Amino acid sequence: MVNLLKNECHKYFKSFQFVAHIGVVLFSAIVYGILIYTYGDPEALASGSLYASYMGGVLFGILIKPVIPILMILTVCTVIAEDYSSGCMKFFLISKVKKEHMLISKMMFLMILGLFLLTMSFLMTTTIGLIVFGKGNVSMTTVLEMLKVYWLSAVMMFPLIGFTALVALVTSNYQGAIGFALGAYLLFMATDSVFSDLSYYSLTGGLTYSQGFLNGISSGGMKYLITAFVYIVGLFLINVTIMKRKDVVL
């Protein structure tokens, strides 16, 4: 499975998709930075206190809702549904690789990718934030706390990755999987906003809550982490079961 995982990473980092993802994240960070710099409080800008506002704002206002989740939905469908519909799964007919091992390697890659994109987002936004808003008044503790928030937000995205993989496996159709997964994501997010008391049990409740991690991992944050873990494990097992029983077609 290690070689399969390496292969997925190799395909991604040599693709235009990688460049596009980094470009979208960087563009979002720059645009938000310009808005904060232009319309932010001049005194806060001079003191450097806008750094935390910028880091939190670009993460929760643009990246984690909705840019990176949408990028991940498109990538999941590419990695799973498009591989199947384009005929790549015929590989199973002539190889000794088990179907479930292939799926596990893809799922591991997708979760690593989600963490990678949030880490790259952190590095880019931190660079912009420290140059434009930091003014030398931002402590390393603040920077590390923001890194923790970015990583926790990545974990909150893992259930969505598992759900999208399930959709891709069931449909085996790239366009259909994207349409259904995007529609479901928007519906989940809207439901979380309207029925906030039920967000603890929602697939995307952690994404809605992620801003709360700015205040540390409280009891509420721990509940969302536990819910995310349950979804991750449950969807992972379901996806592996479906893949093992799925026919490989020419």
Number of C-alpha atoms within 10 A of each C-alpha: 16 9 9 17 19 13 14 18 17 11 13 17 11 10 11 10 15 14 12 12 17 15 12 15 23 17 12 18 25 17 12 20 23 12 11 20 16 11 9 15 12 12 10 13 18 14 15 20 17 25 28 21 15 26 26 19 17 24 28 20 15 16 23 22 16 16 17 22 21 19 18 22 25 20 23 30 27 20 22 26 27 20 16 22 16 13 12 13 19 14 12 14 11 7 8 8 13 12 19 17 17 19 23 19 18 22 23 14 21 24 20 14 17 23 20 14 23 24 17 16 24 25 13 16 25 22 13 19 24 20 13 19 26 21 16 10 13 18 9 9 9 12 16 11 15 20 19 17 24 29 18 21 25 25 22 26 26 28 27 27 25 26 24 28 29 25 23 28 22 15 17 19 20 23 16 14 27 23 12 14 25 16 11 15 20 14 13 18 20 14 16 23 14 10 11 14 11 12 22 21 17 22 25 26 26 29 29 23 19 23 21 15 19 14 10 13 15 11 9 12 20 13 15 26 20 14 21 26 16 15 20 21 13 14 21 20 14 13 23 20 12 15 21 13 10 12 10 15 11 11
